[in-house]
Amino acid sequence: MKIASFNINGVKARLPRLLEWLKEAAPDVACLQELKSIDENFPRMEIEELGYNVVTHGQKSFNGVALLSKLPVEDVRRGLPGDETDEQARYIEAFIGGARIASIYLPNGNPAPGEKFDYKLSWMDRLVPHVRSLLVYEEVLVLAGDYNVCPQDVDVYDPKGWREDALCRPESRARFRQLMNLGLTDALRLFAPSGPQYTFWDYQRGAWQKDHGLRIDHLLLSPQAADRTSGCAVDRVPRGKEKASDHTPVWCEIAL
């Protein structure tokens, strides 16, 4: 099973690029983030015509996550538990083809410090116990998404310049480590253990052309998933195309 994560940065604006990528890369499951669309306006028909089942958790103009699957989608959960007042659409989870798969759009948190940074940290504080509860089932679990965290300095082109950004602040990294310490594996680092592996390049200041990138999109695996993973890589091709998202997909292969 090929599972990919892709922050599409507006599904309607990027639809031609998304359809093109789905045809070329042909993931069995695509976890999308930052849809910027309510469920009713999601381009379901165009994607279903490519053979995908579609489940979404949308929000007008902001956020939004989706799972696209060539296999049946079961036991869908929308929203991260722990705060019934949280209306932001940032989490969707389902059981697909023998694996539990989640698409995550973790809050950016800037400016930091501030209210948005506090929300980011509280969201991560809710994610950790939820993931702990999922690991109890000892399933193949893939937590895919835009985490808006650069785990280490190697994951940002200019560590010094980004030190105070919410993506790199020690509070964000500490919570990411807490998540990993539950027993998760960073899929990309299984196959590219060192060196930069960027997944995001800003539209400004020629970041893509200069390779001034960040690694903030991650595939985190349970032990059962990590044992079955045969490959993982960043697909840089979509980022270089016209009217591209500022993110690019990361994918892994899991034998099920």
N, C-alpha and C positions, 0 to 999 in steps of 0.2 A: 504494500500500500504506500503510495506516494502522498505525503501530507505536506502542504505548503501554507505559509503565512504571508499575507500581503496587505499592508496598509494602503488602501486604494486612493485615499484622499479625495473622496467625492465620487461615488459610484456612477452617477449620471454623467458627470464631466469626463470621467475616464472610461466610459463603457466601451468604446472601440478598442482601447488598449487592453482592457480586461478580457474581452472576448478573444482578442488576438492571442493573449497569453494563455488562456484556458485551452485554446486549440493547439498551440505550439508545445506548451509544457505538459499539458494533459494530467494534472494532478488528480488523484482519486478523491482527495478531500482538499478544499481550499478554505482557509480561515481568513476572512476579510475583516478589516477594521477601518474606522473612520468613514462610514458610508455616507454620512450627512444626508440621510433620507429616512422618511418614515416608512413603515412596512408597506403601506398601500402603494407607495410610489417606487418601490424597488423594482428594477427591470427584470422581474422574475421570468417572464416569457422568453426573453432572448437567451437567458442562461439555461433555462430548462430545455430549450431546443438543442443545446449541446450535450444533453444527457445527464444533467445535474438535478438532484433534489435540492431544494433551497429552504433554509430556515433563517429567519432574520430577527434581530432585536434592534429596531430602528429608533431614530429620534430626529426631529426636524432640524436641519441645518448644522447639527453637531453630532459628534460621536457615532454610534451605531456599529454593530458587529453582525457577522453572518457566517454560516457554515454552508458550503456548497459541496455536495457529495454525489458520486456516481453510485453509491450504495444506499440502502435504506437508512433513514435517520430515525432513531428511537430515543425515548426518555429525554426529551429536550427540557433544559432548564434555562430560563432567561433571567438575568440579573444576579449579582453577587449577593449571597446572604449576609445578614448581619446588620443591615440598616434599612428598615422599611420606608424611610423618608427619602432615600436616595433615588432620584428619578433619572439619573444619567445612564444611558444605554451603553454599557461597557463590557458586558460579559454574557456569553452564550455557551452552552455545554450540551453535548449529546453523546449517545452511544452509537457508534458507526462501525460496522464490519468487524466486531470483536475488540474494539478500542473505545475508550472514553476520550473525547476530544473537546477541547475548549478553545474558543477564540476570545482573546483578551485585548482590550484597549485601555491600558493603565493611564491614569491622569498624568498630564505633563508636569504640572506643579509650579510653573513659573507665573509670576515672579516669586522668588524665594529669598528670604522668608516671607510668609504672608498666608492669606486665607486659602489660596489655591494649593500652596505647598502643604498646608495642614490637611487638606482634603486628600491629596496624593498619599500622604503617610497613613492617614486613617484607612484609606482604601486598601493599601498594602497590608495593614494590620488586620483587615477582614479577610484578605486573600489567604493569608498563611493558615488560619484554622480551617478554612474551607478545603484547601488542598490537603491538609493533614487528614481530614475526614474522608477524602477520596482515596488516599493512599491505603487506608485500612482495608479496602476491598481487594488490594493486590492485583489490580487490573493493568492492562496496557493503557497508560494514561499519557496523553500529549497535551501540554499546555502551551498553545501557540499564540503569538501575538506581538503587538507593539507594547513593550513594557515601559518605554520612556525612561530606561535606566541603562547607562553605560557601566557595566559591572566593574571594569578596571580601566586604568589609564590607557592601555593598549587599544581600547575600544573607542577612543576619541582622538581625532587628528591633532588636537592642540590641548593636551591635558591641563596645562597651566591656565590657558585662556578660558576654559570651561569649568574650572574648579568650583565656582560658586553657583553654577547653573543647577537647577533642580534635577537634571538628568545625571549629574555627577556628584552631587553633594553627599557627604558621608552618611547622612540619615537615610537617603534613598538606597545607597549601596549596602548599608547595614541590613535593611529590610530585605533586599534582594538576597543577600547571603543567608539570612534567616530562612527564606523560602528554599533556597538550594540545600540548606542543611537538613531539611526534612528527608533528604535522600534522593533529590532530583539530579538529573544529569543534563548539562548544557550540550545539546546534540551537536552543534557546530564545532564545539571545542573537542569533541571526540575525534574529529577528522581534520581539524585545523587547530591544533593545540596552542599555536603561538602566532604572533603577528596580527596586523590589522585585518579585519573582515567586516567592512562597513556595509550597512543596510539602508542608510539614510544620508542624503546629501541635500542641503538647503537649496532653494531656488536662487538665493542671493549670492553675490560676490563670486560667481563662477565656481561654486563649491564642487559641482560634478566634474567640471573640466580639470580642476586642481586636485581632485580626489580628497577633498576636505570633508570626510565623512564621519559618521557615528555608527556604532553597532548598538541598536536599541530594539531590534526585532529578534525574538528568541523562540526557540523550540525547546521546552523543558520536558524531560522524560522521566517517568517512573522507572524503577529498576527493571520491571517487566518489559517496558518499552525499550529501554537502553540495550538490554540483552539481545533484542531482535533487530536493532538498527544496523543497516548495512551501508548507509551513506548519508551525507548531509552537506549542503553547500548553499552559497548565496548565488542567486541568478541575477547578474548585473545587467543583462540585456534589456529588460523593460525600462530601466532608468534612463537609458541613452536614447530613447525614442521621443518623438515629438509629442508634446502635451502629456508627458509622463507624470505619474505620481512622484513625489519627492522620496518615497521609499521604493525598495525593490524586494522581490520575494526571497524568502529562505525556505528550503525544503529538506525533508528527510525521507528515507525509505525504510519501512518497517515490515518485516516478514510476519504475516499473520495467517 
